[in-house]
Amino acid sequence: SDSHAPANVESWVKLTFESDHSTGADHYLAQLDTADLQDPSEALAAKTVHLKEKLAKLTSEMQRLEAYEKQMLASPDQQISLTDPDSRAMATSGRGSGVVGYNVQVAVDTEHHLIIAHEVTNSGSDRAQLANIATRAKEVLGVDKLEAVADRGYYSGEEIKICADAGIEVTLPKPVTSGMEAKGKFGKHDFVYLPAEDVYRCPAGEW
């Protein structure tokens, strides 16, 4: 179950709202000060009432945001969801994008292509999920040994060891940790080792 990102309150959201509301409150207070210096009239009295109503609304909104901030700071991961307390911000494949929802873990039997185990978590990363879902799959299949294949997002030495201790042999690629791509250069994985010649082939096909 997914909800929309704006319903998730994080520090930058709160600060943005608070800054806007503080500016608005200062603006209305300045208008009230100006009104106090002018001669009383029916129109001016009506304007003053209107300004006081807006100021009261802004004050109430700021108090609401302060309450959200206290909840957010008390949360272990520094965020709260207003529509679904258990959901959390999840990164998606697009840079700078994401959704508020859940992380669904699924284990599939490669022979029959059937889902044999699943779990829903609010952890934003897959890195600590491998051992749990692989162990569940092993229990469902009722086997002593199991071969598990996962993508590099699950790579964790601790998780791999837990799997090994449980009789689960894991195959997955190491994550790409080279910082060269961020600099517009080739990473280590772009170079292919040719054991017969004992050389590396570069992306241009040369060695």
Contacts in CASP RR format, 6 or more apart in sequence:
PFRMAT RR
TARGET T0000
AUTHOR 0000-0000-0000
METHOD contacts of the structure
MODEL  1
SDSHAPANVESWVKLTFESDHSTGADHYLAQLDTADLQDPSEALAAKTVH
LKEKLAKLTSEMQRLEAYEKQMLASPDQQISLTDPDSRAMATSGRGSGVV
GYNVQVAVDTEHHLIIAHEVTNSGSDRAQLANIATRAKEVLGVDKLEAVA
DRGYYSGEEIKICADAGIEVTLPKPVTSGMEAKGKFGKHDFVYLPAEDVY
RCPAGEW
1 84 0 8 1.000
1 87 0 8 1.000
1 101 0 8 1.000
1 102 0 8 1.000
2 87 0 8 1.000
2 99 0 8 1.000
2 100 0 8 1.000
2 101 0 8 1.000
2 102 0 8 1.000
3 81 0 8 1.000
3 83 0 8 1.000
3 84 0 8 1.000
3 87 0 8 1.000
3 100 0 8 1.000
3 101 0 8 1.000
4 83 0 8 1.000
4 99 0 8 1.000
4 100 0 8 1.000
5 89 0 8 1.000
5 98 0 8 1.000
5 99 0 8 1.000
5 100 0 8 1.000
6 13 0 8 1.000
7 81 0 8 1.000
7 82 0 8 1.000
7 83 0 8 1.000
7 84 0 8 1.000
7 100 0 8 1.000
8 79 0 8 1.000
8 80 0 8 1.000
8 81 0 8 1.000
8 82 0 8 1.000
8 87 0 8 1.000
8 88 0 8 1.000
8 89 0 8 1.000
8 100 0 8 1.000
9 68 0 8 1.000
9 71 0 8 1.000
9 72 0 8 1.000
9 79 0 8 1.000
9 80 0 8 1.000
9 81 0 8 1.000
9 82 0 8 1.000
10 72 0 8 1.000
10 78 0 8 1.000
10 79 0 8 1.000
10 89 0 8 1.000
11 69 0 8 1.000
11 72 0 8 1.000
11 78 0 8 1.000
14 65 0 8 1.000
14 68 0 8 1.000
14 69 0 8 1.000
14 72 0 8 1.000
17 61 0 8 1.000
17 65 0 8 1.000
18 62 0 8 1.000
18 65 0 8 1.000
18 66 0 8 1.000
21 58 0 8 1.000
21 61 0 8 1.000
21 62 0 8 1.000
21 65 0 8 1.000
22 62 0 8 1.000
24 58 0 8 1.000
25 55 0 8 1.000
25 58 0 8 1.000
25 59 0 8 1.000
25 62 0 8 1.000
28 51 0 8 1.000
28 54 0 8 1.000
28 55 0 8 1.000
28 58 0 8 1.000
29 55 0 8 1.000
31 51 0 8 1.000
32 48 0 8 1.000
32 51 0 8 1.000
32 52 0 8 1.000
32 55 0 8 1.000
35 44 0 8 1.000
35 47 0 8 1.000
35 48 0 8 1.000
35 51 0 8 1.000
38 44 0 8 1.000
68 80 0 8 1.000
68 82 0 8 1.000
71 80 0 8 1.000
72 78 0 8 1.000
72 79 0 8 1.000
72 80 0 8 1.000
77 88 0 8 1.000
79 88 0 8 1.000
79 89 0 8 1.000
81 87 0 8 1.000
81 88 0 8 1.000
81 100 0 8 1.000
81 101 0 8 1.000
83 100 0 8 1.000
84 100 0 8 1.000
84 101 0 8 1.000
86 102 0 8 1.000
86 122 0 8 1.000
87 100 0 8 1.000
87 101 0 8 1.000
87 102 0 8 1.000
87 122 0 8 1.000
88 100 0 8 1.000
88 101 0 8 1.000
88 102 0 8 1.000
88 122 0 8 1.000
88 123 0 8 1.000
88 124 0 8 1.000
89 98 0 8 1.000
89 99 0 8 1.000
89 100 0 8 1.000
89 101 0 8 1.000
89 124 0 8 1.000
90 98 0 8 1.000
90 99 0 8 1.000
90 100 0 8 1.000
90 101 0 8 1.000
90 102 0 8 1.000
90 103 0 8 1.000
90 124 0 8 1.000
91 97 0 8 1.000
91 98 0 8 1.000
91 124 0 8 1.000
92 98 0 8 1.000
92 99 0 8 1.000
101 122 0 8 1.000
102 120 0 8 1.000
102 121 0 8 1.000
102 122 0 8 1.000
103 120 0 8 1.000
103 121 0 8 1.000
103 122 0 8 1.000
103 123 0 8 1.000
103 124 0 8 1.000
103 125 0 8 1.000
103 126 0 8 1.000
103 129 0 8 1.000
104 118 0 8 1.000
104 119 0 8 1.000
104 120 0 8 1.000
104 121 0 8 1.000
105 118 0 8 1.000
105 119 0 8 1.000
105 120 0 8 1.000
105 121 0 8 1.000
105 126 0 8 1.000
105 129 0 8 1.000
105 132 0 8 1.000
105 133 0 8 1.000
106 115 0 8 1.000
106 117 0 8 1.000
106 118 0 8 1.000
106 133 0 8 1.000
107 115 0 8 1.000
107 116 0 8 1.000
107 117 0 8 1.000
107 118 0 8 1.000
107 133 0 8 1.000
107 134 0 8 1.000
107 136 0 8 1.000
107 137 0 8 1.000
107 148 0 8 1.000
108 114 0 8 1.000
108 115 0 8 1.000
108 116 0 8 1.000
109 115 0 8 1.000
109 116 0 8 1.000
109 137 0 8 1.000
109 141 0 8 1.000
110 149 0 8 1.000
116 137 0 8 1.000
116 140 0 8 1.000
116 141 0 8 1.000
117 133 0 8 1.000
117 136 0 8 1.000
117 137 0 8 1.000
117 139 0 8 1.000
117 140 0 8 1.000
118 133 0 8 1.000
119 129 0 8 1.000
119 132 0 8 1.000
119 133 0 8 1.000
119 136 0 8 1.000
121 129 0 8 1.000
123 129 0 8 1.000
125 153 0 8 1.000
126 153 0 8 1.000
126 154 0 8 1.000
127 153 0 8 1.000
127 154 0 8 1.000
127 155 0 8 1.000
127 156 0 8 1.000
127 159 0 8 1.000
128 156 0 8 1.000
128 159 0 8 1.000
129 154 0 8 1.000
129 159 0 8 1.000
130 148 0 8 1.000
130 150 0 8 1.000
130 154 0 8 1.000
130 156 0 8 1.000
130 159 0 8 1.000
130 160 0 8 1.000
130 163 0 8 1.000
130 170 0 8 1.000
130 172 0 8 1.000
131 159 0 8 1.000
131 162 0 8 1.000
131 163 0 8 1.000
131 166 0 8 1.000
131 168 0 8 1.000
134 146 0 8 1.000
134 148 0 8 1.000
134 163 0 8 1.000
134 166 0 8 1.000
134 168 0 8 1.000
134 170 0 8 1.000
135 162 0 8 1.000
135 163 0 8 1.000
135 166 0 8 1.000
135 168 0 8 1.000
137 146 0 8 1.000
137 148 0 8 1.000
138 146 0 8 1.000
138 166 0 8 1.000
138 167 0 8 1.000
138 168 0 8 1.000
144 167 0 8 1.000
145 167 0 8 1.000
145 168 0 8 1.000
145 169 0 8 1.000
146 167 0 8 1.000
146 168 0 8 1.000
146 169 0 8 1.000
147 168 0 8 1.000
147 169 0 8 1.000
147 171 0 8 1.000
148 163 0 8 1.000
148 168 0 8 1.000
148 169 0 8 1.000
148 170 0 8 1.000
148 171 0 8 1.000
149 170 0 8 1.000
149 171 0 8 1.000
149 172 0 8 1.000
150 170 0 8 1.000
150 171 0 8 1.000
150 172 0 8 1.000
151 172 0 8 1.000
151 173 0 8 1.000
152 172 0 8 1.000
152 173 0 8 1.000
152 174 0 8 1.000
152 175 0 8 1.000
152 176 0 8 1.000
153 172 0 8 1.000
153 175 0 8 1.000
154 172 0 8 1.000
155 172 0 8 1.000
155 173 0 8 1.000
155 174 0 8 1.000
155 175 0 8 1.000
160 170 0 8 1.000
163 169 0 8 1.000
163 170 0 8 1.000
164 170 0 8 1.000
176 187 0 8 1.000
176 188 0 8 1.000
176 189 0 8 1.000
178 187 0 8 1.000
178 188 0 8 1.000
178 189 0 8 1.000
179 187 0 8 1.000
180 186 0 8 1.000
180 187 0 8 1.000
180 188 0 8 1.000
181 187 0 8 1.000
186 202 0 8 1.000
186 203 0 8 1.000
190 202 0 8 1.000
190 203 0 8 1.000
191 200 0 8 1.000
191 201 0 8 1.000
191 202 0 8 1.000
191 203 0 8 1.000
192 200 0 8 1.000
192 201 0 8 1.000
193 199 0 8 1.000
193 200 0 8 1.000
193 201 0 8 1.000
194 200 0 8 1.000
194 201 0 8 1.000
194 207 0 8 1.000
197 207 0 8 1.000
199 207 0 8 1.000
200 207 0 8 1.000
201 207 0 8 1.000
END
